[in-house]
Amino acid sequence: MAASFRQLGHDHRKLGVRPAHYEAFEAALCAALRRTAGPRWAEAVEQAWVRMLRFAVASMVEGADAALAEPPCWQGTVTAHERRRPDLAVLRMRLHEPYPYRAGQFAAVESPLMPQAWRHYSLASAPAPEGEAAFHIRRTGPGGVSDALVCGTRVGDVLRLGPAHGTMTLRDEDRSRDLLMVAGGTGWAPIKALLEEWASRRRGTGGLAQRPVGRVHLFVGARSRADLYDAAALDRLAARHDRLRVVRVLDEDVVPENDDPSGGYGPLAEAVARDGQWSHHLAFVSGPAAMVGATVARLTATGVPADHIRHDPVPDPLTPAAGRGNADGPEAFMCGRAG
């Protein structure tokens, strides 16, 4: 719990939270307890709440203080904004100062059209020397951050990013592994970044080629061909890398089952499970929560060890979707925590 609160304090720096705000919150909490508890209020109850709160605050302040050497947030100028569908945009931004992140991670994004409203989106590109980063944003409804980023953002606008998070990354020891990558919807964004990093490992130092030992099996799921918004990039990757195999799984090509419990993502999960024996592969799964859950369940059922599957945590199925960011990405669930 202390580690979680330290991370939360680190992230809250982008909101301008100061110790005085914690003090005001404690006073407000105590007043609310007294008013709502009525005859059930007791001094011991309030003291228990205050002890819990002060423990959390102490950890949050510790996390914020430990990050004083880095900016509370990073600014970047939008250099490209492409509407791939009416509800989806691919945007690139050039960061004004070095932004530390790894392929497969996600970050909170703030638009000037909605100050202090932050939503998490996956970075869709591996770190590059020129300091550019890409995002794939799906509009989830009117009036929100996704609406501002898809419909209201233009080249030249300045966005702000919070610190990068996520453990769905390639590690040095993964260099020789065969990889399985599964992407649904805009869950393709972090998978694309991971593929860029994987491909870059072919290029050694001094101009010498360095081919990766492992192969990659990539499954990309969508409702229809029209929903494959980044099909051109998929084609380029498949043509460029002979150690990459691309499989497209389209719902329109599959007869749905009436008892599909996975929220419509059964075809992709089943296609992955049927296609091969993955127990010796390292798997990366990214997309809507239902798709991630269905795919992970099918992989583990076929013998893939749980520690061979990497994905960002998904929300409990009973958790309301309100307040999330891009519902197609694994990053969506995080918004209620720090955004």
N, C-alpha and C positions, 0 to 999 in steps of 0.2 A: 504493500500500500504506500509506503514511504516513497518508493521509486516512482510509482504512478503519479503521486502528488508533486514530486520534484520535476517530472516531465511536464506536468500541467503548469507549474510555475514558470518553467522555461518558456512554454508556448504563450502564456498570458502576457509576456513582455510586449508582444506586438499589439496588444489592446491598451497598453499604457497603464496597466494595473500597478498601484503603489501600495506600500504598507498602510497608508491612511484608508484605502478602500477596504482592506481586510478588517480594520477596526470598525468602520461603519457597518460592514456586513455583520460582524459579531453583535453589535448593538441592535441591529434590525432583527436578527434571528431571535435574540432573547425577547424582544418586544413581541414578535409574532408568536413565540411559544406561549408567553403569558396570556395573550389575547385569545388564542385559539384553543388552548388546553382548558381554560375556564377552571372549574373546580378540581380538575385532575392535575393541575399544575402543582409541582413540588420543587423545592430548592434542589433536591438531589437530581431530579430530571434535568433541570437547567444546567447544573454543574457537569453532568455527563455530556450534554450537547457541547458545552463550551470546551471541555477537555478534548473531545473529538475534533472540534473545529480548530483549536489552537495547534493540535498535532498536524492537521492538514496544512494549516497556514505556515507553520515552521518549515515543513518540507517544501512547500511551494516557494517560500522566500529563499531557501537554500538552493533550489533549482534555478531561480532567477539570478541569484548572485553568482552562481557558477558559470553563467553564460554572459557575464558582463563584457568579455573580450570579443563577443560577436554582436552584430547588429540585432536589434529586436525584430527587424524585418528587412527585406531586400526589395528594392524598386527595379522595375524593368520596363522598357519601352516596347510596345507591340510593333513588330516588324512585318507581320503577315497575319491576315485573318481571312480564312477561306470557308464559305458556307458550303459544306459538302452535301447537306440536306437541309430542308427548312428548319429542322430542329437540332442541327448539329454543326459545330464549327471547329476547325482546326486552326489554332493560333500559335504563333511563335513570338517570343519576346527576347530582347537582348538585355541582360542584367547589367546594371550600372556598376556593380562591383562583384568580385568572385562569390559565387553561390555554391556552397558545398552540398552535394547530393550524389546519390548513386543510382544507376539504372535500376528500375523496379520500385523506386520510392514514390511517395506522394507528398504534396505540400498544400497548405492553406493559401487560398487566393482571395484577394480583396479588389473589388472594382471601385473606382472613384464615384460611380453612379450609386453605390450602396456602401457608404463609409461604415466601417466597423462591422460589416457583415462578412464573415469569412467562411468559405466552404473548401473542402479538400478535394483535390483532383490529382490523378496520377500524372507524373512527368512522362511525356511520350517520346523522349529522346535521351540518349546517353550524354553525359557531360562532354562538352566540346570546347576546344581551345578558344573559340571566338566568343564564348560566354552566352550562347543562345540556348533557350529551353523551349519545348513545345508542349501543348496541352490539347486534348481532345475533349470538347465540352458538349454534352447533350442537354438541351433545354428541357427541364422537367416540369415547367409550369410558368405562368405569368408572374411578373413582379419579383422574382427571386434573383439570386446571384447568377444562376445559370442563364436566366433570361437576359441579364445585363451583359454577360460575356458573349452570348451567341448573337443577340439582336442589337445591342447598344454599343459594342466595342468596335473601335476603328484603329487602323494603322496610325501610330503616333501617340495613342493613349498610353498612360503610365499605370501599371498595375503593381500591387504589392504582394510579396510572397512571404509566408512564414517559414520556419525551419522545416527541412525535409524529414520525413519519418518513413518507417517501414523496414521489414527484414526480408522481403521477397527479392533478394539480391543474389548475384553470382559471387562466389568466394574464390580465392586463389586455388583451393583444393578441388574446386569443381572443374578445373580446366580440362581434365581428361575424361569427364563423365559424359555419357550419353544423356541427352536432355529431352524431356517431354514438356511441351508448352501448350496450354489450352486457354483460349481467349474467347469471351462472349461479349458482344456489344462494344462499348468503349473500354472494356477490360483489355482490348487490344493495345491500348496506349502503353501501359508498363511493359507488356510483352514485346512490343516493338522496340522499346528502349533496351530491354535485355538482349534482343537479337542484335542490335547495333553494337552493344558491348562485346557480345560473343564474336561477331564478325571482325571487330577491331583486333581481336587476339590473333588473327591470322597474320597481322602485320607486325613483324618483330622490329628490333632496333637496327639502325644502320642500313635500312632498306631491305633487309633480309626477310623473306616470307616465312611466316610461322603458322602452319596450318593447325587448327585445333584437332586433338585426337578424337574427341567425341562427335557424335552426330546429333542433330536436332530434329524432332518430329513435332511439327506445329499443326494444331487443330484450331480453326477459326470458325465460330458459330455465329449465324445471323438468321433472322426470320426469312429474308429473301435476298436475291442478288442486289436489289436496290439498297439494302441495308449494309452491304459491304462497302462502306464509305471510303475505305483506304485500299481498294482492290489493286490500284496501280502499284502501290508500294509493295503489296504482297507479291505481285507478278515480278517486280524487279528483284526482290529478295530471292525468290525461287530460281530465277534465271542466273543470278550472280553466284550462288553458293551451292555447289554440288553435294554438300553434306547437310543440306537443309531440305526436308520434305514437308510440303504444305498440303494440308487436307482441309477443304472447305465443307462445312456441314450446314446445309440450309434447311430450315423448317419446311419450306414449301416443297422440298423434295422427299419429305418423310411423312408417312401416314401417321397422324398422332394417335396415341392410345388414350382411351377415355379415363383410365385410372392413373394417368401419369401424375405422381405426387410431387414432382420437382418444379412445379410452377411454369411448365412449358419448356424446360431446358433438358428434358429427358433425352431427346435425339442426340444432342452433343455429348452428353455423359455416356450414353450407350455406345455411340460411335467410337469414342476413345477407348472404352473398355473392350469392345469387340476387336479392335484393330490389331492389337499386339499384346505381348507380354512385357509389362512395364516394371516388373519388380526390381530390376537392376538399373532403372533410370531415375534421374532426379527430376521431379515434376514441379512445374510452376502453373498455377491456376489463377485466372483473373477474370472478373466479370460480376454480374449481379449476384446477390447473396444466394438466390435459389440455384443458380447455375454452379456456383462454387461448391455449395453443399452437396448437390447431386453428383458432381464430378468427383469430389473427394470421397464420397461414400462408395461410389462404384470402383474407384481405384483401390481403396483399402479392402473392399470385398474381394478383389481379384488378387490380393496378396502384396500390394505395394505398401511397404512400411510407412507408418505415419510420419516418421522423421525424414522420409524421402520426398515429402510433398510440402511445397512452400506456397503460402498464400497469406494475404492479410486477413486478420480476424473478420468474421462476418457477424452481423447482428443476430440476436435471438429472434426466432420467427414470430414471437409475440410482441416484439418491440415495435411501436408505431414508427412509420416511415417519416413522420413530420420532422423537419429540420435537417434532413440529409441533403447532401450535395448531389452529385451526379449519380443517379440510381443505377447506372450501368456499371459502375466501377467499384472495386473493393474499398476504395477510399471513402465511399459515401457514408459508411457507418460511423466514421470518426467525428463527423461534424458536431454531434451533440457533446463530445468530450471537451473539445478545445476551441470550437468555432462559434 
